[in-house]
Amino acid sequence: MRHTEFWTRMDEALGEASSRSWAELFVIPELGSRTASEALAAGVAPKEVWRAVWRTLELPERLR
């Protein structure tokens, strides 16, 4: 997964107006107590970050 696909999925799940803010503010323990944005900046693969976001938000299977 590329960063662009990650952000497309985030926009689909949370809406374009909220996805970036959520990714910068919400700490996910599974990502080492970092936000999604921090994890991406630290080099964590977008696919791994998306899996953590998907589980945290309890998104439907179709968004997996």
N, CA and C atoms as a LAMMPS dump frame, in Angstrom:
ITEM: TIMESTEP
0
ITEM: NUMBER OF ATOMS
192
ITEM: BOX BOUNDS ff ff ff
-5.0000000000000000e+02 5.0000000000000000e+02
-5.0000000000000000e+02 5.0000000000000000e+02
-5.0000000000000000e+02 5.0000000000000000e+02
ITEM: ATOMS id mol type element x y z
1 1 1 N 0.849 -1.17 0
2 1 2 C 0 0 0
3 1 3 C 0.899 1.238 0
4 2 1 N 0.542 2.198 -0.795
5 2 2 C 1.268 3.47 -0.842
6 2 3 C 0.589 4.481 0.08
7 3 1 N 1.301 5.532 0.368
8 3 2 C 0.747 6.582 1.224
9 3 3 C -0.533 7.161 0.623
10 4 1 N -0.579 7.308 -0.695
11 4 2 C -1.786 7.868 -1.326
12 4 3 C -2.996 6.977 -1.094
13 5 1 N -2.806 5.661 -1.169
14 5 2 C -3.921 4.749 -0.908
15 5 3 C -4.339 4.815 0.563
16 6 1 N -3.36 4.921 1.452
17 6 2 C -3.673 5.061 2.877
18 6 3 C -4.583 6.264 3.092
19 7 1 N -4.207 7.426 2.524
20 7 2 C -4.999 8.642 2.741
21 7 3 C -6.355 8.563 2.047
22 8 1 N -6.441 7.869 0.933
23 8 2 C -7.736 7.665 0.274
24 8 3 C -8.656 6.858 1.177
25 9 1 N -8.104 5.818 1.78
26 9 2 C -8.907 4.999 2.703
27 9 3 C -9.31 5.791 3.949
28 10 1 N -8.401 6.6 4.457
29 10 2 C -8.725 7.435 5.616
30 10 3 C -9.867 8.4 5.271
31 11 1 N -9.781 9.015 4.106
32 11 2 C -10.837 9.941 3.67
33 11 3 C -12.172 9.222 3.539
34 12 1 N -12.144 8.001 3.007
35 12 2 C -13.373 7.233 2.857
36 12 3 C -13.969 6.87 4.224
37 13 1 N -13.116 6.515 5.164
38 13 2 C -13.586 6.083 6.486
39 13 3 C -14.054 7.242 7.357
40 14 1 N -13.331 8.369 7.305
41 14 2 C -13.604 9.469 8.237
42 14 3 C -14.073 10.759 7.566
43 15 1 N -14.001 10.807 6.262
44 15 2 C -14.339 12.029 5.549
45 15 3 C -13.094 12.885 5.363
46 16 1 N -13.05 13.593 4.254
47 16 2 C -11.877 14.406 3.933
48 16 3 C -11.611 15.48 4.976
49 17 1 N -12.66 16.02 5.554
50 17 2 C -12.501 17.107 6.521
51 17 3 C -11.905 16.631 7.846
52 18 1 N -12.071 15.36 8.172
53 18 2 C -11.65 14.864 9.488
54 18 3 C -10.445 13.939 9.475
55 19 1 N -10.161 13.312 8.359
56 19 2 C -9.155 12.245 8.349
57 19 3 C -7.77 12.72 8.766
58 20 1 N -7.328 13.85 8.26
59 20 2 C -5.985 14.338 8.594
60 20 3 C -5.895 14.74 10.074
61 21 1 N -6.918 15.397 10.561
62 21 2 C -6.919 15.801 11.976
63 21 3 C -6.892 14.583 12.88
64 22 1 N -7.736 13.597 12.564
65 22 2 C -7.775 12.385 13.377
66 22 3 C -6.408 11.715 13.379
67 23 1 N -5.787 11.618 12.203
68 23 2 C -4.49 10.96 12.074
69 23 3 C -3.396 11.685 12.85
70 24 1 N -3.548 12.968 13.051
71 24 2 C -2.551 13.751 13.78
72 24 3 C -2.806 13.8 15.285
73 25 1 N -4.029 13.521 15.704
74 25 2 C -4.384 13.706 17.111
75 25 3 C -4.622 12.414 17.895
76 26 1 N -5.113 11.368 17.243
77 26 2 C -5.528 10.165 17.962
78 26 3 C -4.351 9.212 18.123
79 27 1 N -3.983 8.935 19.359
80 27 2 C -2.866 8.033 19.664
81 27 3 C -3.359 6.592 19.632
82 28 1 N -2.623 5.75 18.923
83 28 2 C -2.982 4.341 18.775
84 28 3 C -1.927 3.499 19.498
85 29 1 N -2.296 2.859 20.594
86 29 2 C -1.333 2.049 21.349
87 29 3 C -0.609 1.015 20.479
88 30 1 N -1.326 0.421 19.562
89 30 2 C -0.769 -0.613 18.68
90 30 3 C 0.399 -0.087 17.825
91 31 1 N 0.447 1.213 17.632
92 31 2 C 1.518 1.83 16.846
93 31 3 C 2.609 2.407 17.749
94 32 1 N 2.758 1.823 18.918
95 32 2 C 3.779 2.304 19.843
96 32 3 C 3.376 3.604 20.508
97 33 1 N 2.081 3.75 20.75
98 33 2 C 1.515 4.967 21.359
99 33 3 C 1.853 6.207 20.533
100 34 1 N 1.74 6.036 19.22
101 34 2 C 1.918 7.148 18.289
102 34 3 C 0.633 7.356 17.517
103 35 1 N 0.521 8.514 16.922
104 35 2 C -0.593 8.759 16.012
105 35 3 C -0.267 8.096 14.678
106 36 1 N -1.274 7.995 13.815
107 36 2 C -1.04 7.437 12.484
108 36 3 C -0.018 8.281 11.73
109 37 1 N -0.126 9.584 11.832
110 37 2 C 0.812 10.474 11.148
111 37 3 C 2.235 10.294 11.671
112 38 1 N 2.38 10.167 12.981
113 38 2 C 3.705 9.959 13.569
114 38 3 C 4.295 8.623 13.12
115 39 1 N 3.456 7.593 13.085
116 39 2 C 3.93 6.276 12.665
117 39 3 C 4.392 6.301 11.21
118 40 1 N 3.623 6.941 10.355
119 40 2 C 4.03 7.058 8.951
120 40 3 C 5.341 7.822 8.827
121 41 1 N 5.465 8.909 9.549
122 41 2 C 6.682 9.724 9.507
123 41 3 C 7.892 8.948 10.026
124 42 1 N 7.655 8.007 10.934
125 42 2 C 8.737 7.199 11.505
126 42 3 C 9.114 6.016 10.605
127 43 1 N 8.397 5.876 9.496
128 43 2 C 8.73 4.823 8.546
129 43 3 C 7.918 3.553 8.658
130 44 1 N 6.883 3.552 9.483
131 44 2 C 6.011 2.377 9.565
132 44 3 C 5.26 2.284 8.238
133 45 1 N 5.156 1.095 7.712
134 45 2 C 4.507 0.881 6.421
135 45 3 C 3.044 1.331 6.475
136 46 1 N 2.58 2.032 5.442
137 46 2 C 1.182 2.477 5.414
138 46 3 C 0.185 1.337 5.615
139 47 1 N 0.489 0.154 5.089
140 47 2 C -0.414 -0.988 5.257
141 47 3 C -0.549 -1.365 6.733
142 48 1 N 0.555 -1.335 7.462
143 48 2 C 0.533 -1.65 8.894
144 48 3 C -0.242 -0.578 9.671
145 49 1 N -0.036 0.678 9.305
146 49 2 C -0.757 1.77 9.965
147 49 3 C -2.242 1.65 9.672
148 50 1 N -2.587 1.348 8.415
149 50 2 C -4.002 1.203 8.065
150 50 3 C -4.648 0.077 8.858
151 51 1 N -3.964 -1.047 9.012
152 51 2 C -4.522 -2.161 9.8
153 51 3 C -4.821 -1.715 11.227
154 52 1 N -3.908 -0.958 11.816
155 52 2 C -4.118 -0.474 13.185
156 52 3 C -5.288 0.498 13.241
157 53 1 N -5.385 1.389 12.268
158 53 2 C -6.512 2.332 12.205
159 53 3 C -7.812 1.562 12.044
160 54 1 N -7.818 0.598 11.132
161 54 2 C -9.02 -0.193 10.852
162 54 3 C -9.516 -0.887 12.119
163 55 1 N -8.585 -1.49 12.857
164 55 2 C -8.976 -2.179 14.101
165 55 3 C -9.422 -1.184 15.168
166 56 1 N -8.715 -0.075 15.293
167 56 2 C -9.046 0.926 16.314
168 56 3 C -10.431 1.494 16.101
169 57 1 N -10.755 1.793 14.86
170 57 2 C -12.054 2.391 14.55
171 57 3 C -13.168 1.344 14.381
172 58 1 N -12.775 0.063 14.422
173 58 2 C -13.732 -1.032 14.231
174 58 3 C -14.531 -0.808 12.946
175 59 1 N -13.796 -0.572 11.878
176 59 2 C -14.409 -0.313 10.578
177 59 3 C -14.95 -1.604 9.979
178 60 1 N -15.897 -1.486 9.067
179 60 2 C -16.464 -2.693 8.447
180 60 3 C -15.419 -3.407 7.575
181 61 1 N -15.651 -4.676 7.391
182 61 2 C -14.744 -5.534 6.62
183 61 3 C -14.497 -4.962 5.219
184 62 1 N -15.488 -4.353 4.611
185 62 2 C -15.349 -3.833 3.238
186 62 3 C -14.272 -2.745 3.139
187 63 1 N -13.918 -2.136 4.258
188 63 2 C -12.893 -1.085 4.257
189 63 3 C -11.513 -1.626 4.603
190 64 1 N -11.439 -2.887 4.833
191 64 2 C -10.18 -3.512 5.236
192 64 3 C -9.209 -3.431 4.094
